[in-house]
Amino acid sequence: MGKDDGALRQQRLLADAGRYLAGGGTGLFVLPPELNLVVDRGRGSRIVDVAGREYIDYHLGSGPALLGHAHAGVADAVEKRLRLGSTYFFLNEPEIELAKRLVDAIPCADCVHYTGSGTEATYYALRIARAFTGRTKILKFEGAWHGMHDYGLFGTVPQAASDYPRAKADSVGVPTSIGEQVLVTPFNETAAAVAMIERHSAELAAVIVEPLQRVLRPEPGFLQALRDVTARHGIVLIFDEIVTGFRIAWGGAQQAYGVVPDLACYGKAISGGYPLAAIAGRADVMAVLDARNRPKAEVVWATNTLNGNPICAAAGVAALEALAVPGTYERLARIGARLREGIVAAGARHGFDVQAPGEDAVFGVRFTSRRPLRTWTDAITADTTLGWKWAMELLKRALLVNPNEKFYVSTAHTDADVDHTLGVVDEAFATLAR
């Protein structure tokens, strides 16, 4: 197919997407028409659209492609399973093997329970906590993203500080009554968080936290203070490691920050880009799922048709094998650090006050002079209009990014990719400066 034919085909597909997909895309984010694209294929750090244009990908499917696209070991494992059947509902060998590897790697894990997505994992983790404690309320942190279920969608993207401990629902269609069960407090405000937990300890089932909240790193002592106060009151501490799990360290945020929760939710990287997620945790808390040893009336219902899917689990086993190769995380951090530091330096050269908060393997780019960025109210000082314009300049120059969100780095990104990217970044800043 010629280049012109590909461009025409992409335009036809985009028109069909606008007609047949709700909202014209897959969710809240849709690129402007002149930059929108339909992905044809991906390999390593690159994707190619239907029109034949190649991009260096720093979105990576919103994080799952930690090994890059079409990783050979993952693809081989999937191809081997495909002709054996797509799903069984009953136990299968890959799901058992992956569970063993997850338990070995995750500090808090005595056992795991599979789900289909990160949203399901955090949703069911809260249900497990309520069943275990006999309490109903949960506490989350302002600006945290825990998926698309109703309990998670309070105080996620407010434009100003919430009326703590209450927050507004982020989406229409979320019952306001659920907000009565959700307490919200600022991330990294240790004294305020501990005081709120102490005040509501008799009714709190769980405290759920992204240990790296979007791109905000936890301050020293913050996560440990949550661990101490929840342990003191028998409240289940849940780490949402959908993003950080197997990305910022082999043992995730628990290893990187040295604090072990009661439950943790995993997704994205654990299955090599295939749809699978999991809850990992302490045996006594996870026991509320065990229909072998509890009356059915006392068992938490958290079963899904595709739980422990053999194809996805086989992909997960292969992905963890690749990530376990010595030197993987050191190289990932080195590549990510070069990229972060280079972006900030380029912005400064052209007169922009730019920061790259987060970790080397996943970070944001924020246009703000506020320092440090500790809380959500700090983060919303960023100039998102400028962030959007900068991202559009990157897209024009074939860097695939999600404006005002995260840069994800893969093990497939190379020094040459970073060199090229920093050249493009400099051009984009220069254009904005003009």
N, C-alpha and C positions, 0 to 999 in steps of 0.2 A: 504494500500500500504506500503510495506517495505521501509526502508531507502535507500537500493540500488536501488529499483525500482524508487523511487522519484528522486534520483540523475541522473539516466539514462533518466528519463522523462525531467528533467531540461536541460540536455545537448541536447536532441532532440529539445526542444523548443528554446534554444539559437541558435542552428543551423538554425532552421526555421526563427528566427528573423534576423539572418545574411543574409538569402536568400531573405526574403520577405519584410522587413522593410528597407526603405531608411536609409543608415548609420548604420543599425543594431540595432537601438534603437529609442528613442523618441525625440532626439535633438542633441545638440552639445556634450553632455557628455555621454561616454560609458565606463564602467569599463573594466579593462583588463580581458582577457578570464578566467584566473584562479580564479578571484574573482567575475565575473559577476553572476547575479542571476535573477530569474523570481519570482516575488512576487505571492504567493498563497492567502494570507489573512493577515489581520491586526486586532488587537484589543488593545485598550488602547495605551500604549507606545511601543508596539511590533509589528513587522511584521514577518511572517514566509514564507520562500521561498518554491518552489515546491519540493525541496529536503528534506524539513522538518527542516531546520535550522532556529532557532529563533534569531532575532536581536532586540536590543533596537534601536529605530528609532529616530534620531536627524535631519532627513531631512523632514519628515512629508509631503511628496508630494510637496516639495519646499514651505512649509509653511501653506497650507490650513487646515491641520488637527490639528488646535489649540486645539481642545477638545480631541485629540487622535483619533485613528481609531475606526470606528464602534460605535460611541457614541450612547448609548441606546435611548436617547431622539430624536436625529437626525434620527436614523434608524427607529424609530416608526413613526415619521412624514412622512418620505419618503414612508414607506410601506402603510400608510393610503392613500396617494395620488396616488400611482402607478396604482391602479385598476380604477381610475377615469379618466384616459387618460393622455398621456405624454406631450401634448402641444396643445394649442388652437389658439395662435396668438392674440385672443381677451383678454380683461381683465379677470383676475381671482382673487379670494379672497386672496390667499397667497401672490401674488405680491403686492397687495394693503397693506396688513398687514405688510409685510416686509418694504415697503416704509415708512409707518408711524413710525416704530421703528427706521429706519435709520435717519429720519429727527429729531426725538426726541434726538438721541444720538450724532449726528455730529454737531459741533458748526456752521459750515458754511452753513448748509443745510436748504434751504426753500423747496426744492423738489429734487427728484432724477430721473435719467434716467438709465434704465438697459442696459447692454451690455453682451456679452458672455464671455469676457476675459479681463484681465488687459490691454493687448495690445490694444484691441478695445477701452477701456475706455480712455486711454491717447490719442489715435489717435483722437477720437471724441471730447475730451475736447479741443484739439488744434483747431479743426474745429469750435467749438462753440465760442472760443475766437476770431478767425479771423472774424467770422460773426458779433460778438458783437461790435468789435472795428473798423472793416473796414480796418484793417492792415494785413500784411501777414507774417512778420518774428516772430520767436520764439527764446527764449534764454533758454538753458539748461546748466547743469553743468558737467564739465569733470569727467568721471567715473560714471555718473548716468545711471541707467537702467530703461528705460521707455517702455520696451516691444520690439516687433519685427517689428514694422512698420518703414518705411523709415526715418521719421523725428526723431525717437528716436535713430537711429543707426549712430550717428556721435559723435566721441570722447567718446565712451563708455568704451573701453579697450585699449587706446593707450599705447605704450611701453615707450613713453617719452612725455613731455609736448606738447600740441597742439600749432599750430600757431594761437593763439587767435586773433580775434574771430572765426577763421575758424578751422575746425577739419576734419580729414579724415574719410571716411565711414568705418564702422567696417566690413561690409559684402560685398562680391561681389554681383552684381545685384542691388545695390542701386544707383540710378542716381546721378551723381555728382552735377547736377543742383539743386537738393533739398538742398544740403549743402549750397547753397547761401541764403537759407531762414532760416538757423539754425546758431545762434550765440552760441559760447561755451566759458565759463570762469571757473576758478577754484572754487570749493566748499570751503566755509569758508574764502575766501579772500574777506572780506566785501567791502573794499574800491574799489577794482578792479571791483567787480560785480556792485556796485552802479554806478561807473563811466561809465561802458559799457552800462548799462540801460539808464542812462541820455543821453549818446551820441547817442543812437539809438532809443530814446523814440518815435519819430514820426512814426517809422515803425514797432515797436514791438507790436504784438497782445497779447503775453503771455510770462510769465516767468514760467517755469515748474521746480519743484525741488522735489527730495526725501528729506523730512525733516530729516530723518535718511538716509544718502546716503550710500547705501550698509551696511557697518558697521561703518561709520564715523558719530559721533554725531555732531550736529551743535554747533558752539561756541556761547556763550552768545552774543546776539545782532544781529547775522547774519540774522536769519529769520525775525526778526522785521525790520531790514534795508531793506530787500526785500519787506516786506509789505508796508513800508512807501514810498519807491520810486515808486513802481508800482501804489499805490493809487494816488500819486501825478500826475502821467502821464496817468491815465486811462488805465493802462495795466492790463490784467487779470492775477492774481497770482494763479497758480495751484499747489496744493500739490499732489504728487503721493504717496498715502497712501495704495497702494496695499499690501505692507508688514506691515506697522505700524498700519493700521486701525484695531481697536478692539484687537490688540495684545499688544502694549506697554502701553495702557490705554483704558478704555471704550470709551473715546472720541478721541482715536488715538493720533497722534503726535500733533494735534491742542490743545488737552487738556494737554498733557505732556510738551509741549514747550511753550504754552501760546500765540500762534500766529494763527490768523484765516485767511485763504485764501478766494478767491472768488469762486473757484471750487476745488473739491478734487475727486480723483479716488480711488475706493475701489475694492478689490477682495479677493482672498484667504480665509480669515477667515469669511467673511460675509455670507457664504452659507454652512458652515459645511463640506467643502470638495467637494461640488458639483460645476459644472461649471457655475458660475454666477459672474458678476461684475457690478459696478454701477458708475455713475458720480453724485456727489452731489454738490449743490451750491446755490448761491444767485438767487432769483426769477427773477430779471431783466436780468441777464446773461443767465439763463436757458430758458428765454422766447423765445429765437431764435429757440427753438425746438417746439414751440406751434402752431400747424396748426389751432387751433380754432380761434386765434386772429391775425394771420398774413397772408398776401397773400402767396400762395404756393411758389412763386418765392423767397420769403424772409425767408423761413423756412429751417433750417439746416436738411439735411437728415442724420439720424443716426439710422435707423430701421434695425433690424435683425430678421430672422425667429423665433429664439428661445428666443427673448427678454422676460424677465419676466416669464421664464419657471416655471410652477406651482410646479413641483417637487423640483427644485432647490430653489425656493422661500420658500417653506414649510420647507426645510432643514435649510434655513437661519433664519426663525422665531424661530425654535427650538434651533439653535445654539446660537442666541442672548439671548434667555431665559436662557440657561445654563451659558453663560458668565456673565449675570446680577446677578447671585447669589452672595450675599455679601461675601467678602473675597477671591473671585476668583483671582483677580489681585495681591493681596498681597501674596498669596501662589505661584502664577506663578513666581513673582519676587524673592521670597525667594529661590525656587528650582533653578532658573536660576543663581542667584548670587552664590550659593554654587558650581554649576558646573563651572562657569567662574573662580572663585577664585581658585578652586581646580586644574583646568587645568594649570593655570599660575604657581601655586606653584609647581606642579609636574614637569613642564618644568624647573623651576629654580633649583630644586633638582638635576636634571641630567645635568645641565650646559647649558641649552638652553635659549636664549633670546626670550621669548614668550610673546605675548600680546593677550588679548581677547577684542578687541574694539567692541562697540555697546551698546545694552541695555540687561538687564537680560533675557528677553524673546526671544531675537534674537541677536546673536553676531557672530564674526568671531574668528579664531585662526590664528595669524600671527607671523611668525618667522622673526623678525626684531628688530634692536636696535634703529631705528628711533623713537624719541618721541618728541612731541606727534604726533599721526597720524591724521592730519587735512585735507589733500587734497589727490587727487588721486595720485599725484607724490610722496607723502609720502607713500601711500599704496603700490606702486609698488616696494618699496625697500624690500618688504618681499621676503624671499627665498621660492619660490613656489615649487621648486624641493624637498626641505626638507619637505614642507607642504604636498606634494603629498605622499612622503614616509611614513610620520607619519600617514596620513589618511589610507593608505593601511594596516598599522599595526593594526589600529582600526578595519577595515573591516575584517581582518583575525580573529579578536577576537570578531566578531559579534556585532559591533557597526555600524549602518548604517549612514554614513556621506557622504557629497559631498565635495571632496578635495578642499581646498583653497576658500571655499564659506562660507555659514552660518551654524551655529548650531541653529536649531529651537527647542524651548522647548514647551511642551504641558501641559495642565492642568492634563493630565493623568500620566505624569512622577512623580515618587515618590522619597522619600529620599532613598529608597532601590535601585532604579535605579541609582541615583547619586552615591551612595556608590560603587556599582558594576562598574559603568562607570569610576570612578576615579581610581579604581584598574587597570582597563584595560589601561587607559591613562598612568599610571605610568609604566606599562609593556612596552607600546609602546615607551615611551621616553627612557627607559632603553635599549631596543633593538637598537634604533637609536644611542644611546651613545656608544654602543659596536662596 
